[in-house]
Amino acid sequence: MSNEPEILFTRTLRSLGFLIALVVFFAAGCGTNSINPTETSASSPTEESVRFANGDISLAGTLVIPGGSQKHPAVVLFHGSGPQGRILMMARWFASRGFAALTYDKRGVGESTGNFRVVPFMELCDDGLAGIAYLKSRKEIDAQHIGVWGLSQGGWMGPLAASRSADVAFVIVVSGPAVSPKEQMLFYYGKDLEAKGLSESDIREATALRQDIWNYQSTGNGYEEMQSEIKRDRSKRWYDTVKTQQDNLFEGIRPPSTTAAKTAIKFNWFKQEMNYDPVPALKVLRVPALFLYGAEDRLVPVPKSVDVIRGVMSRDNTKDFTITVLPNDDHGMYLPTGNLDPNYLEATRTWLAAKGNAKR
């Protein structure tokens, strides 16, 4: 169960559709540098294989640098959940906008060392910050203008990175939950049951049981009560449907003593990640921030996330933030046709033109 959020990865990036959307976008004439059009270069971006380190973890990536001899603003790309490699399509898009982009293989993926499955994403955030430190060492990069872009789970990490480092100049969050991983995953499993035809009352009951099981796995408390609930609910009409869901909810539940023994030496999603609260990082966010969502996202509670962000960020009139919800987009900013929404890229381009050159 330590890879609980990897479910997000299976629906996050569809590379072929992404490539098609970018080709269409560029063909429409949107490939010029909007940050400073007078410095647009006819030369193509260059791509360089690079390595940088976070402690004893060696991270392999690709740095895409726009053409031209001037120093470039830059962005580091944070992954979603799961075994993700380099997000080259988005890095190339940023380069077309005049931003150098660093994308890298997640720990234990591709050419990077380590193992992302044995640490919470809060630790993976520091890999991205190591990427910023690397960019600051490059002569082609304007060290005062390095931001972060994060998709899905990376949407938690973007504001977190800005809260940890004054080197982050801007934050772009795409489909990033503004609720805990627990609440986000409860929403996901509830939507999955809805798609399988369960009624609202059945979904509420199933979600309540799931929450109690997860609370036990998080705290080690309430084992007997939880087992009584499971026994009681076996006769419910929704029970067998819940058993078919991806995480095998009812398997692997152990009494407190054995659970503690099994999980003491490895990452445990329930203890280390499930209750992460994104609000503290939002409260201290002091750089321009863009939050992008799809109204048809079935993995993230979009209205709740928007309300949380607006509520937190509006308390301080010095905060510079933009929230955009695209009406037909799913979690990966794809349209029902299966193509990446060009309006998502246009919203990002417009915001970058206005905010991306702000100094930290």
N, C-alpha and C positions, 0 to 999 in steps of 0.2 A: 504493500500500500504506500510505500514511500514515493511512488511515481503517480500519485493521484491526479495532479494537475496535467499530466501528459495527455489526457483526453482532449485538452484544448488544442494541442499541436495537430491532431488529426484533421482539424477543420480550419486551421489558421491560414496556411499558405498553399495556394494552388499555382505552382510556378508557371505552367503553360499559359493559363489565363492571365496571369500577371504580366508575362512577356508580351502577349498580344495587346493588352491594354496600353502598355508603355509604347509599343510600336505605333499604335493608333494615335496616342497622345503626342508623340514627337512628330508624326506625319502631319498633324494639325498645325504645326508651327510653334509649338510651345517649348522649344529647346533652347531659347536664348537665355542669357544670364540676367535675371531681373534685379539682382542685388545692385549691380552697377553696370548698366548696359554699355557705358562708354568704354569699359575694359573687356568686353567680350572678345574672346580669342577664337580665331578660325581653327586652331589646332584642337585635336581630339583629346579627351581625357586619357590619362595613362593609368595603368593598373599595375600595382607592385605587390608581390607576396612579401609579407612582413611577419615578424615575431616580436612579441613583447611578453613581459612576465608579471604575474601577481604572486609574489613570494616564490614558492617552488613550483608554481603552475606556469607552464609555458603555453602561450596562446598563439595560434597561427591564424593569420587573417589576410585580407586583401585591402590595400589602401588605394582608393580611386581618387585621382587628383585631376581637377579641371585643367584645361589648357591655359596658357598665359604665365607670365613671369611674376605676377604680383602674389603676395601672401593671400591665402584663401581662408575664409571661415570654414569650419569643419563640423562634422557630426559623427558620433559613435552610435552604432545600431545595437540596441538591446534585443535579445531573443525573446520569443514566447516560450512556453513550456515544451518539454520533450527534447529529443536528440537533434537539435538544429545545427546546421552548418552555417556557412556564410550567406547573407541575404544580398546577393550580388545585384539583383534587379533594382532593389531600392537604393543601394549604394550608387549605382550608375545613374539613377534618376536624380539623386542629390547632386552628383557631379555635373549633370546637365543644367542644374540651377546655379552653378558656381560654387558649390560646397564640396570640399574634400570629404570623403566618407570612408570610415573604417568599419569594416564588417569582419567578423572572426568566427571560427569554429568554437562552439561551446565546449567547455571542459569535457574531455573524453570522446569528443566527436571529431571526425576528420583527422587533422594533424595536431590538434591540441591535446595536451596531457591532462591528467586528473580524471575525475568522475563527477559529473554534475548531479548524479543520483544520490550521492552521499552527503550533500550539503543543502541547506535551504536556499531559496533564491536570494535572500538578503545577503548571503555571502557571495553569490554569483554577481551581485551588483558591483562588488569591488573589482571584478575582472574588467567591467566596463570603465571604471575609474582608472584602472591601470592603462587602458587604451587611451584615455584622455592624457595621462602623463606621457605616454609615448608620442602622441600627436604634438604635444608641446615641445618635444625635442626636435621636431622636423622643421627645417628652414622654410618649407613651402607653406606652413600653417600659421595663421594669425592666432596666437595663443590666447588672445582676449575674446575670441569669438568661436568657442568650441561648445556645441550643444549635444543633446542626446535625443534619440528617437527610440521609442519602445512600443512593441506590439504585444497585446494581450498580457501575459505575465510580465513582459518588459514594460508595460504601462504602470505596474507597481514600482518597478526599479528606476524609472526615469525621475520622478519626484524624490525618491529615496536617495538617488545619486546626488541630486542638487542639494539635498539636506546635509549630505556628508562632505561635500566639496564646494569651495568657492570657485573652482575652475569651470563649473558648468554655467554656460552663458544663456542657454534657453532649453526648454523641454517640449518635446512633441510626444503626446500620448495617443496611441491608436487602440481603441477597444480595451482600454485599461480599466479594470474594476476599481471603483472607489469604495468597495466593501471588502471585508476579509475574505481570504480564500475559502473559508468555511461557508460563508453566506453565498459566495459566487457559485461554489459547487453544489450547494443545496438548490439554488436556482436552476442550474444546469440539469440536475437529475429530475427536478420537478417538471421542467419543460420536456424532458425525454419521456416521462410518464404521460404527459399531456398528449404528446404525439402518438403514443401507443393506445390512446382512447380512454384513459382513466378519467373519472369525474373529479371535480374540484375537491370534494370531500375526501375521496380516496387519496388524492395527492397530498392533502393536508395530513392525513393519518400516516401515510408512508413517510413523509418528510419528518414528522415528529419522531417516528421510530429511528430513522436514519440519524437524526440529530442526537438522540439519546445514545446511540451506539458510538457515534463519533466523540461525544463528550466523555464517555467512559474511556475510549482509546486515548483521549487527550489527557485525562486526569488520573485514570486508574480507579476512580470512585464509582460506586453504584453498579457493580457487576451483577449482583443478585437481582436487583430491580430490573436491570436491562434484560437479563435472561427471562424474567417473568413476562416482560413486554413481548419479547420475541415469541415465546410460547403462546401467549394470548393471541397474537396477531397472525399466527400461522393459518388460522381459519378465515382470515379476511380475503376478499376477492382480489385484492391488489397484491397479496404477498408473493405469489408466483411470478408476477410481472417484475417486481422489484428484484427477485432472485436472478432474473435474466439480464439485469443491467450490468454495465461494463466492469464495475468495481467488485463484483461478487461480495456484496455487503455482509452476508451472513457467514462467510468463510474466514477462517483464521482468527476468530475471536477467542482469546485465552484468558484464564483467570489472572488477576493482577500480578501474582508472583512470577508466572511464566512469561507474561507480556513484558514485564520489566527486564527479565533476564534476556529475552530475545532482542530487545530494542536498545539496550543500554549502550551498545558499541557501534550503532549505525544510525543514520538519519531516520527520523520518524516524522512523517508529514503532520501527524496529529499533534505532536508535542512541540515541534519547532517552527511550523509554518502555518498551520491551519488558522490560527487566531491572529495572524499579522494584521495590525491596524494601519491602514494607509493615511489616516487623518493627520497624525503628527507631522509627517513629511509634507503634506499639503499646507499645514498651518505655517510652516517656516519657508515655504516656497517664495523666493524673492526675485525670480527671473521670469521673463516672458514665457508663458506656457500656452500651448494649444492642445485641446482635448477633442478628439474626433471619435464619433460613434456611428454605428449603423442601427437604425430603428428596428431592423429585423434580426438583430443579434439574439441568438437563443442560448448563448453561453454566459453572457454577462447581463445583470439587471441594469439596463441602460437608464431608465427613468430614475431609479434609486441612485445610481452613480452620479448622474447629472445633478440631482438635488444635493447630494453630499458635497460635490465639488463647488457648486454655486454657493451653498451655505457657508462653507469654510472660507472660500476665497473672497467672498463679498464682505466678510467681517472687517477687512483691512482695505481701505480704499486706495492703498498704494500698490496692491497686487495687479499685475497685468496678465489677464487670462482671457482666452476665447474658447467657447464650447460650441461645437458644431455637430448636429445630429443629421445624418443623411438618410432620407426617408425610406429608401429601398435597399439599403446595404445590410449584409450579414456581418458576422464577426470579423471576417478577413477583408471587409470593404468591397465585397463582390456583389454584383447585381443578380437578380434571378436568372439572367441569361448565362451566368457563369463567368462573366468578364469583370475585371476590376473596374470599379466605378471611376471614370475620369473626373467626376466632380470631387472625389476624395483627393486626387492629385492636385486639382486646381485649387481647392481650399488650402492645401498645404503650401502650394506655390505662392498664393496671394498673401498668406500669413508670413511666410519667409521673407517676401519682398518688403513687408512692413516692419517685421520684428527681428528677422534673422541676423541683422547686422548690429543689433544692440550690444554694447560692451557690457561685460560682466562687472 
